[in-house]
Amino acid sequence: MVVPMYPDLVVNGDVIPQSAVAAELQNHRTSAKNFADALHQATNALVIRTLLLQEATKKKLTAKPQEVGPNKFESEEEALIRELLEKEVKVTPPGEAAIRKEWEKNPSRFRSMPLWEVSHILFKCDPSIAEDRLRAQARAQEVAYMLADNPNKFAEIAKNESDCGSSSSGGTLGQIRPKDTVPEFEQHLRKLQEGETTIEPVLTRHGYHIIRMDAMVDGNVLPFETVRQKISDAIEKAEWTHKAQLFIRELVSSAEIEGANMEKIKSKNTQHSLKRNLRKPTNS
């Protein structure tokens, strides 16, 4: 007798195959500790998708996939869900008073991007290969100790030790802004004050880094007119998402569902299960 790995999911009489649950589970962070939560999120996302597709079929919508990137198009299911939400979820752009009120809550939130001058020393490795990673980590730690004793020799050490092309210029990366580097690099960069160097080597997808913040200029507060459209778009998107969630909760409440606990979906906003199916139409 074969024991199913996942519970059978039945939505208004439609059975969701086990293979679909396994495939969806790959889109959620799983580990031995959080497998049950990830499975719960995956099954809820599948139930929501099925309900949306059932509703699109009921309304006799026809899939018209749109281009979402260079030579990349929606799947038929994605197109049907988008068209359903375009039809059912309507929002009105916020008025001037609402936009200004949001801005006045804290104008300092809206700044130009900061500018950083950064240097680094890279110890290249493939982090997925343990032996390679440990070798690079040992090199990086040794150089970190050298720098602790000789901080003024950063450029000289970078020229001799760094695996990055910037070694020829003493490790300097020049002026960079947020999102110019990989997220794990920027995460540590943001913790540094001007003149500071990371105490411990920083691991990214490229290897281990020793990072120095050479200089920094904070972003300036932007005037209302500059950020007005950005605030308007954010308010409209939040309202659209809220109404889309209400629409989905109505579908869930009126459906016959087996194999999934949808109580949280019915009662409150649960982004983990909804975000896999909610993408605000660009023309709404």
N, C-alpha and C positions, 0 to 999 in steps of 0.2 A: 504493500500500500504506500503510495507516494503522499507525503504530507506537504501541503502547500507552504511555501516560504512566507507569503504575504496573505492577508485576509482577502476573501473574495469581495470585490467592489461591485455593487449593483446600483445603478442610478436610473430611477424611473423605468426599471425593467431592462436597461442596457447593461450588459456585463463588461467591466473593464478588465482586460486580460492581465494575468500576472506579469507578462513581459513588459507591459506598459508601466506597471508599478516599478519594476526593476530599472527601467530606462529613466523614469522621472526621478528616482532616488539619486541618480548620478548628478542631478542639478542642485542637490542640497548637501551641505556639509555633514558628513557622517564620520563617526568614530565609535569605538566600543562603548564609550560613555553616553553618547547622545543618539545612538541608532534609533531608539524608540521615538524621540522627538523628530528626527529627520524623516522617519517613515510616516509619522503623523502629518507632517507638512507636505510630503509627497502625495499621500492619498488625498488630502484635502485639495491640493492643487489640481489633481486629476478629476476629482468630483466637480470642481468649479468649471474646469475646461469642458467637461462633458455636458454640464448644464447649459453653458453658453452655446455650445454647438447644437444642442437639442433645441434651444430657443431660436437660434438662427434658422434651423431647418423648419421649425413650426411657422416662422414668419416668411418662409420661402425666399430667403436671401440667396444670392448667387455670389460665389467667391470671385473677386477681381483683385488678384495679388498686385501689390504696389512695390516699387523698388525702394528698398530701405538702406541701400548702400551701393557702391559701384558694382554693377552686375550681380547684385544680391537682392532676391525678391522674397516676399512673404510666402509661407506655405499656404495652401488653400484653407487650412484650419485657422491660421493666424488672420488671413483676410476676412474670413467669415466672422470671427470674433470682433475684429476691428469694425466691420460694417454694422454688426449688431449694436456695439457700444455707440457708434456714431448716431444710430437711429434712436437709441433709448436714453442716452445720457446727454442732456443739453445744459450748458452753462452760459451765463451772461457775463461778458467782460466786466471787471470791477469799475466803479465810477471813480472820479478824481479824488473824492473825499476819502474813500476806502484806501486808495493807493497811498495818499499822503499820510493817513493815519498809521499805516504799517511802517512807513519810512520814519515817522516821528517817534516810534517806539524806541528806536536806537539807531540814529543815523550813522554811528561809527561802525555798524556792521558792514556798511557798503564802502569798501576801500578799493583803490587800485592795487594791483598785485605787488607784493614786496620784491625787491631786487637783492640777490645775494651774490657775493663773490666767494667762490669756493675752490678749495684745493683738496685733492685726495690721493691716497696711495692704494692701488688695487692689487690684490693677491688673487689672481684668476683661478676659478675652479668650477666644476659642475657640482652644485650642492646636493644633487641626487645620488652622487657616488661618494659613499662614506670615506673611503681612503683618500680620494682627491680633496674632499672638504676638510678632513682633519689635517692633511698636509698644509693646505693653504692657511688654516686657522693657526697652526703652529708658527708659520712664517710671520703671519700678521701680528701675533702676540709678541713675538720676539722683537719686531720692529716697533711695536707700541712701547715696549720697555725702553728701547733706544731713544725714542722721541721724548719719553718722560724725562730722561736725563739730559737730552740735547734738543729742546723744542725749537731752537733757532736753526737747526739743521734740517728742517722739514723738506725744503726744496732739494737739498743735496741727497737726502735719503730717498726721496721720491724718484730722482733721476736714476739711482742705482738699484732700487728695489721694485718699483711699480711695474705692473704688467699692462698698464694703460698707455695709450699713445700720448697722453698728457705728461708722461714722465720726462719727455724732452724739454718741457717748459716748467719743470719742478713740481708737477702735479696739478697745476692750476687748470680749472675748468672754465675760468672766465666768469662772466656775469650770467646767472641763470635765474629763472623764475619758477614758481610752482608749476608742477607737471612737466618740467623739462627733464626730470630724472625719473627713475622707476619709483613707485610709491614707498617701498621699504627704505630706499635711500633718503627720500624726502622726509619720511617720518622722523628719522634721527637728525636730519639737518635742521628741522624746525625746533629741536630742543637746544641747539647751540646758540650761545651768545657770541657777539663779535670777538674774534681772537681765540675762541675756544676750539679744542680738538677733542674728538671722541676718545674717551678713556679706554673703552673696549672696542675691538674690531667689530664692524657692522656687516652682517651677512645679507647679501641680496642675491638675485638670480645669477649675477655675474661673478660672484665670489665675495671675498672679505675686503672691506674698505676701512681705512683710517681717514676720517673726514675732518677738515679744518674750515671753520667759518672765517674767512679773511676780512670781509666787510659786509654790512647789510644796511639796506634802506627800507624802512617800513612804508607800506602803501599809504597814500593820502586818502582822507575821507572824501568821497565823491559827492557832488551836489545832486540835489533831488532830480533835476531834469535829466541828468546823465543816467540815473538808475531807474527812472520812472517805468520804462517798458519792462525791465527785468522784474521789478516788483509786481507789476500787473500780470505778467506771465506766471509768476510763482503763485499768486493768489488764485488765478484762474485754474492752474493745474491742481492746486490743493482742493478747490471746490469740485472740479471734475472727478478727482480720485474719490472724494467723499461720496458723491452721488453714484459713482460706479459701484462702490462698495455696498451702498444701500440697495442698489438694483440686484447685485449678486446675493445679498442676504435674503431678499424677497424670493429669489429663485430657490435658494436652499430651503427656506422655510416651507415652501409649498411642494417640495420634492419628496419622493420616497427613496431613501438612501440606506443601503446596507453595507456594513464593513468599514465605516468611517465615522468618527465622532466629530460632528460639525457644530457642536453647541457654541464654541467660541466664535465661530464665523457668524452665527445667528445673533450673538449678543454684543460683539464689539469688533473694533478694527483689528485685524490680524494680518499684518503685512506679509509675514512669511508665506502664507498660503495664497494671498491675493496677488502679490506682485508678479508671480509667474504668468498671470493671465491679463494683467492690466497694463496697457500701453496707450497713453493718451493719443488719440488721432491728431495728426498735425494740422488737419483742416477743421477741427472742431472749435 
